[in-house]
Amino acid sequence: MTTYWIELNIGNSWADWTSDSRTPTASDQAILSESQHERAKSVQSGDVLLHYVLRIHCWSGYSHVVSPPVRTPSPQTEWDKAYPYSIRIRQGQWLRTPYECSLTHSVIGLTHDNWHRKAYVRVELADALLVKKAVDEAYGMKGTVDSAFLRKWTVQRDANASERCKSNAKYSCALCGTCDTSWCDTQSIDVARLRKDATDLGWFLDSHHIRKVADGGVADPEELLCVCPNCHRMVQRLGEAGLRVLLRQRGIRG
């Protein structure tokens, strides 16, 4: 019998879960911390992962496990060290639009929801089948979504784009290279005192919209710039045209 598991917050690790254009591949991964691995270490090839986005409170789809959890060889970054395990997955059914996901906001008939609170926990088969049915029925549906859910969706989408912008910049200012570690070094402060946990890498940095939202700017990593607070003040004064000239001169953007 297929084993079903739940994974929370796939939106934080899946590169672009809100994009219609993205095509998932067999190389997609679900990443795990040490504590998550302790709960998910018995996941096997052929199992099914049900994906639940905690901040939006909806089911975003399901995927099939390609291979059981493995440890990241020679982790280089702080992020790798914080999430040292990964599970290879391939696409099952992944919802991409607010309306699709809003249809799975409340799945009628679930026996309990306690397992919504912990990532990588086994789900009762009856519950899992209800979730899969809800996802399959929602996939490809078109319609309107209520404003409250859309606000939550937008906030989460923007937060994901901001995180990816900072990750792409290796958690350093794109202009001056400052990061929380280098700043703390100059002040003889242990950076661990300021971080909430090992994954809290981007707290020191801002994601600047190269084009203002009011002028049509979008929360896309290609249209965001990872900057420290000081540089952020400066580029706001430069404006879009001046900033784009600076980025071309620096060879940061074309």
N, C-alpha and C positions, 0 to 999 in steps of 0.2 A: 504494500500500500504506500502511496506517495506521502511523504512527510511534508507538512506545510509549516512555514515559519513566517514571522512578521519582522519586517525591518522598518524602523522609524526614520523619518527625516532623510529620505533618499534625495530630497531636493537639495540638501547641503553637499552631497557628494557627486551626484549625477551632473555632468557638465552643463546640460541645458535642458532641463526637464520641461520647460515651458515653451520650447521652440517646435513649431510644426515641421521645420526643415530638417531636423536632426534625425539621422538613421542609426539606431543603436546597433552595435556589432557584438560578436562573440567575445571581444576583448574587454567589454564593460566589466567593471568591478564594483563590488560592495565592500567597503573597507570596515575594519573592526578594531576597536581598542582591546586592551588586555581583558577587561571585564566583559565586553561583548563576546570575545572569543571563548571565554569560559562557558557562556551560555550557548554558543553556536558551534562549538567544536565538533558536535556530532552531525552537523549538516553534511549531506553526501550528494554526489552527482545524481541528477534526476529529481532531487527535491525541488519544491517550489517556494520562492520567496514572495510574500505578499508585501507590497510597499505602501506604507502609511505615512503621510506628511503630518507631523505632530502639530506644527504651528498653524496649519490651515484646517486640521482635523478632517481629513478626507483620505480615501484610498486612491493612490495614483497609479495602480496597476499591479502586475505580477510578472515575475521572470523565472527562468529555469536555471538551476544550478549546473554549471558546466564542470566544476571541480570543487572539492571541499576546501575549507580554509587552509591557507598556506602563509607562512611568515615571510615578510618582505626581506629579501636578502640585503644585507649591509645597508640599513636605512641611513640616508644622508641628511634629510631635513628634519626639523622639529616635528613637522606634520607626520612624516613617516614613522618617527619614534612614538608619536601619540597614537597612531593607528597602524600598528606593525603587522596586521594580518589582513588578508583580502580573500574574497570569494569571487571566482569568475562566474559571470552570469550571461545569459543571452536573452534576447527579447521574448517575452510572452505577449502581454498586452500592456502597453504603457500609455496612460492618458496624458494629453498634452494641453488641453484647453481648459479655461475656468469652468465652462459649462459642463464638460465631461466630468471633471473632478467634483463639481458641486452635486452631481447626481449620486455620488458615493459618500456624500457628507454624512448620511445616516442610513446604514444598511438595516432594513427591517428584518427582524428575526434573530439577530445575534444573541447568543445566550448570555454573554457577559462582555465587558470591555476592559477588564483589569490588565490584560496583556497589551493594551495600548500604551502602558506606562514604561515598558522596558523593551529596548531594541533586541532583536534576535531571540524571540521566545517561540516555542511551539504553539500552534493554534489548533483548537479542536477541529476535526475534519468537517463537521457540519457547518461550523462558522466559516471555515475557509471556502467551502463550496458556495456559500451565500455571497462572500466577498467576490470570488471569481465571477459568479453570475452577474453581480452588480457592475463589475468592471466591464465585462463583455457587452452588457446591454448599454452601458454609457459610451463605449468606444464609437466614435464617428457621429454621435448625436449632435445636433445643432439646436441652439436656442439662446435664451437670455439667462443671465445669472443675477441673483439679487445683489444689491449694492454692498451689503455688509461682507458677503463672501468675496466679492471682487476686490474690496479694499484689502482684505487679508491676503489674497492672492498677489496683488500688486506689491505689497510690502515684502512678502516672501521672495517674489521674483527679483525685486531690486536688491534685497539683501544677498541673494545668491550671486547676482551680477557683481556686486561690490566685493564679495569674498573672492570671486574668480579673478577680478581685476588685481587685487592685492596678491593673490597666489601667483598670477602670471608675472608679477614684478618681484617675486621671491621675497615678499614682505619687506621691501625697502623702497624708499622714495625714488621715483623714476628720474627726478631731477638732481637731487643732491646725494642720494644714496643712503641717507640716514634711516636707521631702523631702531626699534626699541632697545635692542642690545647695545648698539653703538652709542646711543644717547645715555643709557645707564652706565656704560663704561666710563664716559667722560665725567660722570657724577659719582663714580665709585659706589653705585647702587646695584644690588643683585636684581636682575630683571625678573627673576622668579617671584619677587615680592610684589610686583606690579601686575603680573599676569594672573588671571583667574585660574587657569590650569595650563597644561602643556599644549593645548590646541589653540590657546588665546594668542595668536600671532599678529593679528591685524588691528588690534585695539589702538595702537599708536598712530595709525595711518588713516587718511581720508581717501575716498574715491570721488574725484572731481569730475563733474560733467563738462566735457570740453565745449559742448553746446548746451546752453541753459535749457532746462526743462520747459521754461516758459516760451522758449524760441523753437521748440520742437525736439529738444534733445531727448535721447532714449537711454534707458538703463541697459546698455550693452557694453560688455568689457572692451570692445574696440572703440567705444566712444567715451570711455572713462579713463582717468589717469590717476594712478596711485601716487599720492604725494603726502609729505609730512605736513603738520599744521603750519609751519613757517612758509613753506613753498605754496601751500594752499592759499594763504593770504595774498601772496604775490601774483599768482596766476589769475586770481579773481580780479585783480586790478588790470591785468593785461587784456582781459577779454578774449573771446574766441579767436578773432583774427590774429592778435598778437601772440597768443599761445600756440596756434598752429604754425606760425613762422618760427617760433622758438623750437618747437618739436622737430621741424624739418632741419633746422640748423644743427640740432643735436643728434640728428639721425635716429630719433625715437619713433617718429611716424612719417609716412610719406606725404 
